[in-house]
Amino acid sequence: MTADVRRAPAAFELRDAAGAATRQGQAEAVIGDDGVSVGPVTVAFLDADAVRAADYRIEVDLWPSGCLVLTQLGRRFATFAAELRRARNQARVAGLLAHGITMPAVFSGALLVGSAVRPAELQVYDTHVTAVPDDGDPFQVPFGALAEVSISDDPPSVVLASGAERTVVGQLGRQRDAFRAGVLARRDAQGTLLIGLTGVAGFADGLALPKSQVRGFDALVARVCSPDRTACAEALLTAGKGGEPRLGFVQLLDPDGEALAAATALPENWASFLLVPVGALVALEILAGPSAATYVFAGEADATGRDLQALHVRRGPLALTAKEAEPTPLNPYRLALRRLAPLMRLRAATRARLIHNEGWADSVRAALAA
């Protein structure tokens, strides 16, 4: 990307919540990877909740309030506006935890919602598809949630179905079949890897299968568990009641430098985990991979599992204290904390986070009894 595309002389106004200009002037506007600056004003893309560009005017709505207006961009308006939108969207993919650890295959298309057509970029990662609409927040469809990837001819589109949710991707042109094939190839590669590891069909990234669907469940748990977590897993399985325990595997999108090794080695950057219903609670235990705490959530196991799947079982934003989770301008999770529904639900449902130390057994008994 040339420097000229990211730079343009402009007139600017920074407006408050009432629409009054608090700063204004003329300066060079510069797009960075994390934000846009013009004169004394710098706006982080995580705080740029909407971008509108038309009639040689760019408006950026700011969180928690206000607006940045850029005009007098001249001939550079179109290229500068396009690059601003591209850089902002990519920063928000990361901010909403919808990125991956490998480069995605990228397709241009649109999201079809009823009669509405929303231009969007589709990014196919090894673990999920991220949709980046021009007029909204990025979101992802994890492969573990995909029940169907089908072709529709009216209108020409690819349908990604996951439970009751349907994401319809159209306006792919000649890339429609390539998009579907790319999604299926990466999803199937993941399934093949997990069959080779477990000997059981049905596992997918982030999807925890109930005990009744896993042949040799107890033996498999022992095989994919770190020796350091064996006693913890046994304690949780013994405490389980009101529903089947679930075993799952997840490819970590924020891998730790150090990890707990399973009795049988897991593929690189993968972790195994248990979800155990205990009455009105659900316990999450990472069996191997990161040395994570035990989490106890209020709620039903399937719904909790879907929300964890949407996060790829990331612990970072779940582990934040209430003070650390305040969406301040310096908080790297601030966009996800205020706009990512699965994360908000899980944090609201968290009843305990139990560190693995000498008091873990007493702490988990108390948490599950509550």
C-alpha positions as CSV (number, residue, x, y, z in Angstrom):
1,M,0.0,0.0,0.0
2,T,1.6,3.3,-1.1
3,A,1.9,6.1,1.4
4,D,-0.2,8.5,-0.8
5,V,-3.3,6.3,-0.4
6,R,-3.1,6.8,3.3
7,R,-2.4,10.5,3.3
8,A,-4.5,13.4,2.1
9,P,-4.8,17.1,2.9
10,A,-8.2,17.8,4.5
11,A,-10.3,20.2,6.4
12,F,-11.5,18.6,9.7
13,E,-14.1,19.2,12.4
14,L,-14.2,17.3,15.7
15,R,-17.8,17.5,17.0
16,D,-19.2,16.8,20.5
17,A,-22.4,14.8,21.2
18,A,-24.5,17.9,20.5
19,G,-22.9,18.4,17.1
20,A,-20.9,21.5,18.1
21,A,-17.4,21.8,16.7
22,T,-14.7,21.5,19.5
23,R,-11.7,21.5,17.2
24,Q,-11.4,22.4,13.5
25,G,-8.8,23.4,11.0
26,Q,-6.8,22.1,8.0
27,A,-4.0,19.5,8.1
28,E,-2.8,16.3,6.5
29,A,-5.0,13.3,7.4
30,V,-3.0,10.1,7.9
31,I,-4.4,6.6,8.2
32,G,-2.5,4.1,10.4
33,D,-3.1,0.5,11.2
34,D,-4.9,1.4,14.4
35,G,-6.5,4.7,13.7
36,V,-6.6,8.0,11.7
37,S,-5.0,11.3,12.7
38,V,-5.5,14.8,11.4
39,G,-3.8,17.8,13.1
40,P,-4.2,17.4,16.9
41,V,-7.0,14.8,16.6
42,T,-6.3,11.1,16.7
43,V,-9.2,8.5,16.4
44,A,-8.6,4.9,17.2
45,F,-10.5,2.5,14.9
46,L,-11.8,0.5,17.9
47,D,-13.7,3.7,18.7
48,A,-14.9,4.5,15.2
49,D,-18.3,2.9,15.4
50,A,-19.5,4.0,11.9
51,V,-18.0,5.5,8.8
52,R,-20.0,7.3,6.1
53,A,-18.4,8.6,2.9
54,A,-20.4,10.5,0.2
55,D,-20.3,13.8,-1.7
56,Y,-16.6,14.3,-0.9
57,R,-17.3,14.2,2.8
58,I,-16.3,11.5,5.4
59,E,-18.0,11.3,8.8
60,V,-16.7,9.0,11.5
61,D,-19.0,8.4,14.5
62,L,-17.0,8.1,17.7
63,W,-17.5,6.1,20.9
64,P,-18.6,7.2,23.4
65,S,-19.9,10.2,21.6
66,G,-19.1,12.8,19.0
67,C,-18.0,12.7,15.3
68,L,-15.0,13.5,13.2
69,V,-15.8,15.1,9.8
70,L,-13.2,15.3,7.0
71,T,-13.8,17.4,3.9
72,Q,-11.8,19.1,1.1
73,L,-10.0,15.9,0.2
74,G,-10.2,16.7,-3.5
75,R,-9.1,14.0,-5.9
76,R,-8.0,11.8,-3.1
77,F,-11.4,11.5,-1.6
78,A,-12.3,8.1,-3.1
79,T,-9.0,6.3,-2.5
80,F,-8.6,7.8,1.0
81,A,-12.2,6.9,2.0
82,A,-11.8,3.3,0.7
83,E,-8.5,2.8,2.5
84,L,-9.9,4.4,5.7
85,R,-12.8,1.9,5.6
86,R,-10.5,-1.0,4.8
87,A,-8.0,-0.2,7.7
88,R,-10.9,0.5,10.1
89,N,-12.7,-2.8,9.3
90,Q,-9.5,-4.9,9.7
91,A,-8.7,-3.3,13.1
92,R,-12.3,-4.1,14.2
93,V,-11.9,-7.7,13.0
94,A,-9.1,-8.0,15.6
95,G,-11.0,-5.9,18.2
96,L,-14.1,-8.2,18.0
97,L,-11.9,-11.3,18.2
98,A,-12.8,-12.4,14.7
99,H,-9.3,-12.9,13.4
100,G,-7.2,-16.0,13.0
101,I,-3.5,-17.1,13.3
102,T,-3.1,-17.8,9.6
103,M,-3.8,-15.6,6.6
104,P,-7.4,-15.9,5.3
105,A,-8.7,-16.4,1.7
106,V,-10.6,-13.2,1.0
107,F,-13.7,-12.8,-1.2
108,S,-15.8,-9.7,-2.1
109,G,-19.5,-10.2,-1.9
110,A,-22.6,-9.1,0.1
111,L,-24.7,-10.2,2.9
112,L,-28.3,-10.8,1.8
113,V,-30.8,-10.2,4.6
114,G,-34.4,-10.3,3.3
115,S,-34.5,-7.7,0.5
116,A,-31.5,-5.8,2.0
117,V,-28.0,-6.1,0.3
118,R,-25.1,-5.2,2.5
119,P,-21.7,-5.2,0.7
120,A,-19.1,-7.2,2.7
121,E,-15.7,-8.8,2.6
122,L,-15.6,-12.5,3.5
123,Q,-12.5,-13.8,5.1
124,V,-12.1,-17.6,5.2
125,Y,-9.8,-18.7,8.0
126,D,-8.8,-22.2,9.1
127,T,-11.3,-22.1,11.9
128,H,-14.1,-19.8,10.8
129,V,-15.5,-17.4,8.3
130,T,-15.5,-13.7,9.2
131,A,-17.9,-11.4,7.5
132,V,-16.9,-7.7,7.3
133,P,-19.9,-5.6,6.2
134,D,-19.2,-2.1,5.0
135,D,-22.0,-0.7,7.2
136,G,-21.6,-2.8,10.4
137,D,-19.4,-4.7,12.8
138,P,-17.5,-7.8,11.7
139,F,-18.9,-11.1,12.9
140,Q,-17.8,-14.7,12.5
141,V,-19.3,-18.1,11.8
142,P,-17.2,-20.8,13.5
143,F,-16.8,-24.0,11.5
144,G,-17.8,-26.0,14.6
145,A,-21.2,-24.3,14.4
146,L,-21.7,-25.0,10.6
147,A,-24.5,-27.5,9.9
148,E,-24.7,-26.8,6.2
149,V,-22.8,-25.0,3.4
150,S,-25.1,-24.9,0.4
151,I,-25.6,-23.2,-2.9
152,S,-28.7,-21.2,-3.7
153,D,-29.7,-20.1,-7.2
154,D,-32.4,-17.6,-6.2
155,P,-30.7,-15.3,-5.6
156,P,-27.2,-16.8,-6.5
157,S,-25.6,-17.2,-3.1
158,V,-23.9,-19.5,-0.6
159,V,-25.8,-20.2,2.6
160,L,-23.9,-20.8,5.8
161,A,-26.4,-22.5,8.2
162,S,-25.7,-22.9,11.9
163,G,-28.7,-24.0,14.0
164,A,-31.4,-21.4,13.5
165,E,-28.9,-18.9,12.1
166,R,-28.4,-18.4,8.4
167,T,-25.8,-16.2,6.8
168,V,-26.5,-15.7,3.1
169,V,-23.6,-14.5,1.0
170,G,-24.4,-13.2,-2.4
171,Q,-22.9,-11.0,-5.2
172,L,-19.8,-13.3,-5.3
173,G,-20.0,-13.5,-9.1
174,R,-17.7,-16.2,-10.6
175,Q,-16.2,-16.7,-7.1
176,R,-19.4,-18.3,-5.6
177,D,-18.2,-21.9,-6.1
178,A,-14.7,-21.0,-5.0
179,F,-16.0,-19.5,-1.8
180,R,-18.1,-22.5,-0.9
181,A,-15.3,-24.9,-1.8
182,G,-12.8,-22.9,0.3
183,V,-15.1,-23.0,3.3
184,L,-15.7,-26.7,2.9
185,A,-12.0,-27.5,2.4
186,R,-10.9,-25.8,5.5
187,R,-13.8,-27.2,7.6
188,D,-13.1,-30.7,6.4
189,A,-9.4,-30.4,7.0
190,Q,-10.2,-29.6,10.6
191,G,-12.6,-32.5,10.9
192,T,-10.0,-34.9,9.4
193,L,-7.4,-33.7,11.9
194,L,-9.7,-34.3,14.8
195,I,-10.7,-37.8,13.6
196,G,-7.1,-38.7,13.4
197,L,-6.5,-37.4,17.0
198,T,-9.6,-39.0,18.6
199,G,-10.9,-41.8,16.3
200,V,-14.3,-40.2,16.6
201,A,-16.3,-38.4,13.9
202,G,-18.2,-35.3,14.7
203,F,-15.6,-33.2,16.6
204,A,-15.1,-29.7,15.2
205,D,-13.3,-26.6,16.4
206,G,-14.9,-25.3,19.6
207,L,-17.7,-27.9,19.5
208,A,-18.1,-29.9,22.7
209,L,-19.8,-33.3,22.1
210,P,-21.9,-35.0,24.8
211,K,-20.6,-38.2,26.3
212,S,-23.3,-40.3,24.6
213,Q,-21.9,-39.3,21.2
214,V,-18.3,-40.1,22.0
215,R,-17.2,-43.7,22.0
216,G,-14.8,-44.4,24.9
217,F,-15.5,-41.0,26.4
218,D,-13.6,-41.6,29.7
219,A,-10.6,-43.1,28.0
220,L,-10.4,-40.3,25.5
221,V,-10.6,-37.7,28.2
222,A,-7.7,-39.4,30.0
223,R,-5.7,-39.5,26.7
224,V,-6.2,-35.8,25.8
225,C,-5.8,-34.5,29.4
226,S,-2.6,-33.2,30.9
227,P,-1.5,-35.2,33.9
228,D,-1.6,-32.0,35.9
229,R,-5.4,-31.7,35.2
230,T,-6.4,-35.4,35.6
231,A,-7.6,-35.0,39.2
232,C,-9.4,-31.8,38.3
233,A,-11.3,-33.5,35.5
234,E,-12.2,-36.4,37.7
235,A,-13.5,-34.1,40.4
236,L,-15.7,-32.2,37.9
237,L,-17.0,-35.3,36.2
238,T,-17.9,-36.8,39.6
239,A,-19.7,-33.6,40.6
240,G,-21.7,-33.4,37.3
241,K,-25.5,-33.7,37.4
242,G,-28.5,-32.7,35.4
243,G,-26.9,-33.3,32.0
244,E,-24.2,-35.0,30.1
245,P,-20.6,-33.8,30.3
246,R,-19.1,-32.7,27.0
247,L,-15.6,-33.0,25.5
248,G,-14.3,-30.5,23.0
249,F,-11.2,-29.3,21.1
250,V,-10.4,-25.8,20.1
251,Q,-7.7,-24.2,17.9
252,L,-6.3,-21.4,20.0
253,L,-6.3,-18.0,18.3
254,D,-4.3,-16.4,21.1
255,P,-1.9,-19.3,22.0
256,D,0.2,-19.1,25.2
257,G,4.0,-19.3,25.1
258,E,3.8,-22.2,27.5
259,A,1.3,-25.0,27.6
260,L,0.3,-28.1,29.5
261,A,1.0,-31.2,27.4
262,A,-1.7,-33.9,27.1
263,A,-0.9,-37.5,27.7
264,T,-1.2,-37.9,23.9
265,A,0.2,-34.9,22.2
266,L,-2.3,-32.5,20.6
267,P,-1.7,-30.7,17.3
268,E,0.2,-27.4,17.6
269,N,-2.0,-24.5,19.0
270,W,-4.9,-26.9,19.9
271,A,-6.4,-27.4,23.4
272,S,-8.9,-29.9,24.8
273,F,-11.6,-28.9,27.2
274,L,-14.5,-30.2,29.3
275,L,-18.0,-28.7,29.8
276,V,-19.7,-30.3,32.8
277,P,-23.3,-29.4,33.8
278,V,-23.8,-29.2,37.5
279,G,-27.5,-28.3,38.1
280,A,-28.0,-24.8,37.0
281,L,-24.3,-24.3,36.5
282,V,-21.7,-25.3,33.8
283,A,-18.0,-25.8,34.6
284,L,-15.3,-25.2,32.0
285,E,-12.0,-27.0,32.4
286,I,-9.1,-26.7,29.9
287,L,-7.6,-30.2,30.0
288,A,-4.5,-29.5,28.0
289,G,-3.1,-26.4,26.3
290,P,-3.1,-23.2,28.3
291,S,-2.7,-23.4,32.0
292,A,-6.1,-21.8,32.5
293,A,-8.4,-21.4,35.5
294,T,-11.6,-23.4,36.0
295,Y,-14.7,-21.3,35.1
296,V,-18.2,-21.7,36.5
297,F,-21.0,-20.2,34.5
298,A,-24.7,-19.9,35.3
299,G,-26.8,-21.3,32.4
300,E,-27.4,-24.3,30.2
301,A,-24.6,-26.3,28.7
302,D,-25.5,-25.9,25.0
303,A,-25.9,-22.2,25.1
304,T,-22.7,-21.8,27.2
305,G,-20.9,-24.0,24.7
306,R,-22.1,-21.9,21.7
307,D,-20.9,-18.7,23.3
308,L,-17.5,-20.2,24.2
309,Q,-17.3,-21.5,20.6
310,A,-17.8,-18.0,19.3
311,L,-14.9,-16.8,21.4
312,H,-12.7,-19.8,20.4
313,V,-12.6,-20.4,24.2
314,R,-10.4,-17.3,24.7
315,R,-9.6,-16.8,28.3
316,G,-8.1,-13.3,28.2
317,P,-11.3,-11.2,28.1
318,L,-13.1,-13.7,30.4
319,A,-10.4,-13.4,33.1
320,L,-10.6,-9.6,33.4
321,T,-11.8,-8.2,36.7
322,A,-14.7,-5.7,36.7
323,K,-12.2,-2.9,37.0
324,E,-10.0,-4.3,34.2
325,A,-13.1,-4.8,32.0
326,E,-14.0,-1.1,32.0
327,P,-14.1,0.0,28.3
328,T,-11.5,2.7,28.7
329,P,-9.6,4.2,25.7
330,L,-6.5,2.1,26.7
331,N,-8.3,-1.2,27.1
332,P,-7.4,-3.5,24.1
333,Y,-10.7,-5.5,24.6
334,R,-12.9,-2.4,24.8
335,L,-14.7,-3.0,21.5
336,A,-15.4,-6.7,22.3
337,L,-16.5,-5.8,25.8
338,R,-19.1,-3.4,24.7
339,R,-20.3,-5.0,21.4
340,L,-19.6,-8.7,21.3
341,A,-22.7,-10.4,22.6
342,P,-21.3,-13.9,23.4
343,L,-18.5,-12.3,25.5
344,M,-21.0,-10.0,27.3
345,R,-23.3,-13.0,28.1
346,L,-20.4,-15.2,29.4
347,R,-19.0,-12.4,31.6
348,A,-22.5,-11.8,33.0
349,A,-23.0,-15.5,33.6
350,T,-19.6,-16.1,35.3
351,R,-20.0,-17.2,38.9
352,A,-16.5,-18.2,39.7
353,R,-13.0,-18.3,38.3
354,L,-10.9,-20.8,40.2
355,I,-7.1,-20.8,40.1
356,H,-5.4,-24.2,40.2
357,N,-3.6,-24.1,43.5
358,E,-3.7,-26.1,46.8
359,G,-7.2,-24.8,47.6
360,W,-8.8,-25.6,44.2
361,A,-10.7,-28.6,45.4
362,D,-12.4,-26.8,48.3
363,S,-13.0,-23.7,46.0
364,V,-14.7,-25.8,43.3
365,R,-16.9,-27.7,45.8
366,A,-18.1,-24.3,47.3
367,A,-18.7,-22.8,43.8
368,L,-20.7,-25.7,42.5
369,A,-22.7,-26.0,45.8
370,A,-23.7,-22.4,45.4
